[in-house]
């Protein structure tokens, strides 16, 4: 399980740098996304900015689809949360976006290090929460914040 998370993290980081290179050369590119899944849901996750930096608000956009039908989940509830080995924590509840099946949440990482991030989600309150997790490297704080 840890190896899978590390592999996903490495792939996500490599994709982030590749997109940055294409955009800096003037070409248009799709925003890189991390794909995660649970028993009943598929998540496409993006963050702004990519890669995340410490002490900046990071906006996560999460698109949720039913794993079996591929249909977007309109009325779900969820949250995103993160913590470090040293005990630092951050979390936020999902806010429904105007697009069908899209939610957003904001995290603020207090330190530059590796963070364990998770999402809990259910399509309605009568169904159990399902969880997915991954590891994320957070870069040092920028001196001239955007």
C-alpha positions, -999 to +999 in steps of 0.1 A: +000+000+000+028+025+009+046+016-023+015+024-043+011+058-026+047+066-032+044+056-069+013+078-073+030+107-056+061+104-078+039+102-109+019+132-097+051+152-091+065+143-125+033+153-142+032+186-123+067+195-136+059+184-171+028+206-172+048+235-158+073+231-186+047+230-213+028+260-199+060+281-196+067+274-233+034+289-242+015+257-250-019+250-235-022+220-212-048+203-191-043+207-154-027+175-139-050+155-118-046+127-092-071+099-096-082+080-065-110+055-058-130+038-032-154+009-034-182+031-048-166+064-059-139+077-083-122+110-075-103+133-098-083+157-077-065+189-086-049+216-065-041+252-071-012+259-070+006+228-082+028+219-065+015+231-031+037+254-009+037+258+028+018+287+044-004+293+013-041+285+009-043+255-014-076+250-032-084+214-040-110+207-066-125+172-064-147+157-091-167+127-078-183+100-100-201+068-092-176+040-098-201+016-115-220+041-137-195+069-142-222+094-133-213+125-113-224+126-077-245+157-072-256+157-036-226+143-018-209+153+014-172+151+021-140+165+036-103+166+029-078+163+057-040+161+061-014+155+088+023+150+093+042+126+114+049+154+139+012+160+144+005+191+123-031+189+109-053+207+085-088+199+071-118+214+054-153+203+044-164+201+007-182+230-008-204+222-038-192+239-070-215+250-098-205+221-120-223+188-114-203+164-093-176+189-084-166+201-049-138+223-035-120+226-002-090+246+010-060+234+030-032+254+045+000+234+051+020+249+080+053+232+071+072+220+041+074+182+043+056+151+034+019+151+043-006+122+045-038+135+028-072+118+028-107+123+016-139+110+032-170+111+011-206+097+008-233+104-017-259+110+011-261+108+049-277+073+048-246+058+033-212+051+051-183+074+045-156+060+022-120+070+025-090+073+002-055+085+011-022+095-005+011+112+003+019+147-008+052+166-007+046+202+002+073+227-009+089+254+013+071+287+018+077+312-010+092+345+000+071+366-023+037+349-020+015+351-051 
